[in-house]
């Protein structure tokens, strides 16, 4: 299936071609005429793509035509990217100096003529192929339509109406009560240990939501010493399931432990403790695998209980120690209530009785499946045009085979704007139950050119991408949404993942022990079994990797037996845009051949603790936009300055000092996370070179003593957070002037500032805050016990909307409403949350809503979100 890929690729290409026009390198290389011809030919085809994509489901010839076109468009992307790569490479070479023989040879006229000839030939071939494809379009009677610009302006649904707003628990009170009674029943002599209760039902009924609600109920939690939740999903690997259980219980990943070590650790955790364990979405029908896990779970205390959710009665029979609880379809009246809650704004139902009637007909087609009801309801939220409602009711998708859920999800997908369709489908490259982080997912989308520039040239691609995320969340394509100050996390329902995988199946491939085939049209690989990949897929299909654009080594460690194979084949991925190792690897030094991947834009080393140094060739990746370094890196060399396109950097290093002439030279860098750098005492002093930096987060750098004076030059910085830096005193932000120590005079654009767990900080930096008097909106202080008072400048922060103070005894007391000495300084702030003393008293000023409070019970942990949840890294310091 070509899906919406052809039209979105064409749009992206036209945008890029437009930026090429008139560029110095095009003129210098004589490519301007070629670029213009390509743009003209592509524009003619792009005009009919919207109509073609709508008709392809009923016309195989159009579908094949679109598939052929898509391949040409991908090749065109590769050519334009190659031109960009060469331009960036020449830019870097210039910065290294212009006197050496190699540099003079690089810029010689013969070298430039050779490159121009090569690119001109490739562009000519693409134009010829487009002409051939274009000549066939007349056979299909396609009509020209305006190019979809919905990525520029579109109405965003209210963000507080995510999946969790309609948890699917409407009408499930009785189910919840019955399950709680089963769990709360006292154990008797002779009862099976552990007690295992399966909850069985078809997909989309709300089994997971119901089970989690049961586990979170106070009258259930109080019975257990330990509560754990694990999503098992399709592949029941004993090692992975144990790792997930340990991680849920302790937060530890244990990526480097073998099965025997993991078993021993789990036994130690469970030994003598009464626990409640949720095993969600289980598919394993191999009784032996379950018995191996059950023997480990039996180490817990008597009365320990396990809830299993599954679609398979066979799984329930294998695992259950009591009769399974069969979750039925949702009652029709409850379905109607759920749909109306999703589809109508408050008070709107009474105004549109015709829509209520159409809604009733739509719900009848959902066949009492809550997920179907929720998705279609949210698609129609706020829509009052009967035509839109009727288009859902009368969609031909209802004729597809299914139980109500798949047709409904297909209709929801069909109603997505074109640009969101491709973003959604690309999420299928990640395995089920992955916890996405919005900032990271946006970088992945950017690496593949999925985010299109809006009509506002000043709007950053990152902001546009976050808008895409919010829209998909509000349309319930993502769930388990948790929002924090510096980002959000969410998951994709497994049925949504199935939908994305089915629609993108020709381009996206999962390599597992059961499947190791790969075709020449495969563009994206998910590797669940690295042994199968390197020892079967690579040897059997050596010529099918040239077009692969992304690889995710998911839940699999690239072990020592695969390292040699990886080094041999890495250069075969000539057009790779993203590479991710989510669960660590055995590499101490990554293959030098990575420098040949000139198209690479996104590189994530995940939890790799053994990777001590980066290959020197990595700094040849001038196209790289996002880098996550892993946890074992000894140092980040100064050569990082040659990564001139880098926009996102997540750095963990063992260095004592970040050298000047390195990170500080990254003029495009917008987001910088510095985390788990236990030896780091000083940041680089040349931070003034970070001319685009908008987000800076420093976390758990316990040797950090001071911030550099050059921080005053970060005039674009909008979000700044520091957490768990035990030796840092913020008052060391100072400079020498005429022999005296003077506070810095800052001019910043900060919107959010968070100081968390800084026990050595004795006072808030007044000039730092005063420098953002016209921009600061949110200010959070947590676990800064030595801070005694609010600075006078707080009264000058007229745009400050939210102040939160937690676990700062003196500051808490001074900022209490009406009675605190500093209350006059902060009284103008619309929303104030201040912790009280041991009694837990809280001061809440203003009735405004929508901003999270540090005291809410559903936080991942007390603290504040000073980073996103990077998959695999699980670097969580959240306040949602």
Secondary structure, DSSP 8 states (H G I E B T S, - for coil): --TTHHHHHHHHHHHHHHHHTT-HHHHHHT-HHHHHHHHHHHHHHHHHHHHHHHHGGG-HHHHHHHHHHHHHHHHHHHHHHHHHHHHHHHHHHHHT-S-SHHHHHHT-HHHHHHHHHHHHHHHHHHHHHHHHHHHHGGGGT--------TTTS-----TT-SGGGG-S-TT-HHHHHHHHHHHHS---TT--SSEEEEEE--TTS-HHHHHHHHHH-HHHHTT-SEEEEEEEES---HHHHHHHHHHHHHS---TT--HHHHHHHHHHHHTT--EEEEEEEE----HHHHHHHHHHHTTS-TT-EEEEEES-HHHHHHH-SS--EE-----HHHHHHHHHHHHS-TT-GGG-HHHHHHHHHHHHHTTT-HHHHHHHHHHTTT---HHHHHHHHT-GGGGSSSSSHHHHHHHHHHTS-HHHHHHHHHGGGS-TT--EEHHHHHHHHHHTT-S---S-TTS-HHHHHHHHHHHHHHTTSSEEEEEETTEEEEE--HHHHHHHHHHTTTTEEEE-SS-----TT--EEEES-HHHIIIIIHHHTTTS-TT--EEEE-S--B-HHHHHHHHHHGGG-TT--EEEETT-BS-SB--GGGGG-TT--EEE-TT-SS--B--GGGGG-TT--EEE--S------GGGGG-TT--EEEE----SB--TTSGGG-TT--EEEEE--TT--B--S-GGG-TT--EEEEES-TT-----GGGGG-TT--EEEEES-TT--GGG-EEEETTEEEE-------SEEEEES-TT--S--HHHHHTTTTT--EEEEES-TT--S--GGGGG-TT--EEEEES-HHHHHHTSTTTSTTHHHHTT-SEEEEE-STT--EEEES---SS--TT-TT-SSSS---S---TTT-------
